[in-house]
Amino acid sequence: MAKAKVHSGAAKRFKKTAAGYKRKSAHKSHILTKMTTKRKRQLRGTSLVTAVDKPLIDRMFRAT
């Protein structure tokens, strides 16, 4: 039987922690010259995934 695989897109975007799943802010990858410094500063760092989205990510991380 083949080995069950985790959703590769979710594996790249989320990290499992004791509190839930850690994620980075969106809109921080390219074309940053037109964005204000304040906006870029506010998009720094990580936050936790909301409770509504947690079951969806659980399903992607569950190897099926």
Summary of the structure (lengths in Angstrom):
residues: 64
radius of gyration: 15.1
end to end distance: 12.1
largest distance: 52.3
contacts: 110
relative contact order: 0.27
helix: 31%
strand: 14%
